[in-house]
Amino acid sequence: MIEYINKAIKYTEGYTFEQFCEDKKTIDATVFAISQIGELVKNISIETIEKYPNIEWNMIKGLRNRIVHDYEGINLTSIWVYFK
């Protein structure tokens, strides 16, 4: 999971929101990384979830589901604020 978090941060590093919205390759790479994070969150133990209650686990899973089931309808603002 950390690997995908770092990738998404790296992909968007130095971008403004406007630049991000214009770069389809960066959007695709970032969205893929986020979807992978959401997929991996499904495998996290209850103990880990309880140990880190400040992490919005359900939001991460929910964002992954929106990406996977409605790729064309992705709200880029939601993607941007995820890592900024």
Secondary structure, 3 states (H helix, E strand, C coil): CHHHHHHHHHHHCCCCHHHHHHCHHHHHHHHHHHHHHHHHHCCCCHHHHHHCCCCCHHHHHHHHHHHHHCHHHCCHHHHHHHHC
